[in-house]
Amino acid sequence: MYLTKEEERIYDGELGWAYQVSMKILVKLGDLYGAKRLIPIDSAHISGVAYKTVGDAPIEFLRALADSGGKAAVQATTNPSSISFGNPPFNALSRELIEKQAEIIGLYERMGLELTLTCTPYYIRRPRSGSNLSWAESSAVIYANSLLNAWTNREGGPSALASALIGKTPDHGLHRPENRQASILVRVEADLESELDYGVLGICLGEILGDKIPVIYGLPRCEELSLKQLGAAMATSGMTPMFYLSEKGGNGSSIEEKISIGERDLRASYERLTSAYEKPDLIFIGCPHCSLEELKTIARYLEGKRVRPGIKLWVCTSNHVRRDAKEYVEIIEASGGQVICDTCAVVTWLRDLGIEILMTNSVKTAHYTPSMSGVKVILSPLEDCLREACQK
């Protein structure tokens, strides 16, 4: 892979160890995937923040990067952590867990990363159309590529962090126009009535497609919440990095295969993801983190109502969106719900917080939490979740 003189100086360690090891990570990736050069990026988004999922393994490495002076060269945002600090429900967690999570966050802050602690960085700053990014977090990657026309590969936490410190990424994969072509046409032959249906479609497609890029035909609507759930679920069960939508079922020259998805396929996926039928302990909304419009919808439903005793209602979003949604947050919290930032149900210790049965409209949550937290899941559309929260 070709390096400029400045990049060679970094590779040789002239700017310090943090930048040298970051450059070596990027060069190794570039060589592995046949990239010929590094290209500048507009932003990076870093995963590997939640102590529940990463454990102790990366702490020494992050400390070494920070101690050797590593600083982000571009805007760099961070994924959710495992704890909402200062939020009473999380005080039940052990001091060790809280301290370990605080240490990880502190190390990222020392390197100049923004402590956004959200999986929806596009609500904070919308990437420019056609801009190159280095984003980890699969749901953010598929959203950026598919709905914002930004260009990013599905990075891991270390490669996204290396890109943040260098300000560049190897020119391969979805940074190349020829690799952004769809190869399969998906015809949807099922009634999709809610955002949950789109999520179930996504989980079904992810299992079938692997890393293929689809053109999806036959969707009855293209609302942001539904498409966000579609993409997040597709990237959860597979490696699909982006998708296209078509009203006419297009026949591009790159289309090599055609498949249909029907009601039976969706029903099988839904039944596999639903593991409980009892009353839930927690109703969780916000995976991926809620938008301003979602908070508005939730507040409108809850206005004048009360969350019933014996159940928790968590609505997760970013601090950025929460600040812009002050009036909606007040309504939600007046009803007895909690608007929680910096974390989500997928990456915290639900059993330690007294949760055994969770109800959600997020297929991604339903996919991960049984194995990661040992809880049972009820899948329902947003309106049904809110109705259950307030039902007497």
C-alpha positions, 0 to 999 in steps of 0.5 A: 500500500502506498504511503505519503512521506508524512504517513511513512513518518507516522508509521516509523514512529516519529510522531509517537507510539499512539500514532505509530500503532494506529497507522500500523493497524490501518496499513495491515487492514489495507494490505489485507483488503487490497487497498492502494492508499489511505483516504481522509475521513470526515468523522469516526464513530467508535464502539468498544465503550461498554464494559459489559461487552468489552471487559478488561481486555482493552483497558491497558491498550487504551491507557497506553494510547492515552499515556503516549499522547494520542489525540483524535484528528477528526470528529470522533463520537462514542457508542453507548456505555453500560451505565447511565451515571447518576441515574438512580436505577444504575446505583444497584450495580457494584462499585467495581462495575461502575469504576471500570466503566468510568475508567474506559470513558475517561480514557476515550475522553483523554484522547479527545473523543466526544462522549456522545455515548450513543449508537445514533451519531447521525442525530448529532451531526448528519454526515455530508452526502458522499463523505468518507467515514470510519464508523463502527456500530453496525446499525449506524453503518447501515443507516449512514450508507443506505439513508444518508449516502455517506461511505463507510465500511463496517469497522471494528472498535480498534480500526475506527479508533485508529482512524480517529487518531490518524484521520484516515482509513484504507480505501477499500470496500464501501469506499469504492463505488464498484463495491456499493452495487446491489447484487440481489433483488428482494421482493417483499410479499407481506403486510408490514404494519408497524416498525416492528414488522420492518425489524422482523423483516430485517432480521430475516433478511440478514440471515439470508443475505450475509454480506450481499447488498440488496434492492428491496422492493414492495415496502408499503412505506418509508418512514425513518423509524421503520427503515432504522429498525429494518437496517439495524435488524439486518445488520444484527443477524447478518453482515449487510452493510447497506441496502437500496429501496425501489418502488418498481423492482428495478433490474440493474445490471449488477442484480444476479439473484432474486428472492421473495419474503412472505408472511410465513418467513416473517412469522417464523422469525418473530416466533423465534425472537419472542421468548415470554408471554408473561407480564414484563418487568421492563418496557424498553424503547430506544434501540437504536437510540430514539430520535426527536420524532420518536420522543414526540410520539411517545410523549403524545401517547403518555400525556395524561397517563401514568405508568402502572406500579410494578413496571419500569419504562425506559426510553433511551436516547442521546443527551443531544436529542434529550436536550432538544426534546425537553418538553417531551422528556418532561411529559414522559417522566411526569408519567413515570417513565424514564428517559435514559442516556449514555446506555441501552438495555443491550449493553447493561446488566439487566439481571443485576437491575432486577429485570427478568422479562423485557418488552420491546419494539426493537428486534435487535434487543430481542436478538441479543438480550436473551443470550447476553443478559439471560432475560426473556423477551416480548416483542410488540410494536411501539404502541402496544408497548406503551399501552402495556406500560399504562394498562391498569 
